[in-house]
């Protein structure tokens, strides 16, 4: 990602440069076709998918990173996506040395600011509501896919894994994308061929993202971070610690997080529920 400026208007933009020649060679994952043969998924698929998702959007939403223009350079086999610049960067970043999450560097990371958190939760929920009402599911919501603009508003980014549901297509699937630390309980219950709704998955991942922002830690993390079995067991069974790292939140915030991070997807809040939640709007 690069930053550029319009020399006439002095407006700044972000430019995502897609080197299609390299992306066609870069493997992302392996899978199987319906016939059971090996299928290799390449990074180019995510890049092209993001463009198609953007093209499917109706009028722009203030809580979604905008795509302004697509420029193709056929000689260099590159595509340039001219996008909205979120000047303040990701909501949360991971400190690799300490293994903890740090709130955006433009804000104090040692004091819990509930008013600020309420604003950010509402921002993200509005972006999710826009996606879900237009039958788009993100599928890779995590802390570093939530960006902050110069005015301090949160915006959703990175739609490479997203899906546009077809008319009358049920929101039921048997596999997902994203980071395993943001997987919901219904996805890691061990039942084969179980179907689940992507919209509740988005909500769960959003909740985990806000948890990392508030408590500067993942809600569930086994002693051995690479132990997937233990991680999934914690996601299914462990209770949330709402006083982690000595950070104290109000009872109102705890109740809201409980609705967003309800382990039962049928009881979990929808994006509309969050946007309309009276306490957030008070």
Secondary structure, DSSP 8 states (H G I E B T S, - for coil): -EEEE-TTT--EEEEEEEEHHHHTT-EEEEEE-TTS-EEEEEHHHHHHHHHHHHHH--S--TTB--EEEEEEETTTTEEEEEEE--TTEESEEEETTTTEEEE-TTS-SSS--HHHHHHHHHHHHHHHHHHHHTTEE-S---GGGEEE-TTS-EEE---TT-EE--TT--S-BS---S-GGG--GGGSS--TT--B-HHHHHHHHHHHHHHHHHHSS-S---SSTT-HHHHHHHHHH----TTGGG----HHHHHHHHHHT-SSTTTS--HHHHHT-TTTT-
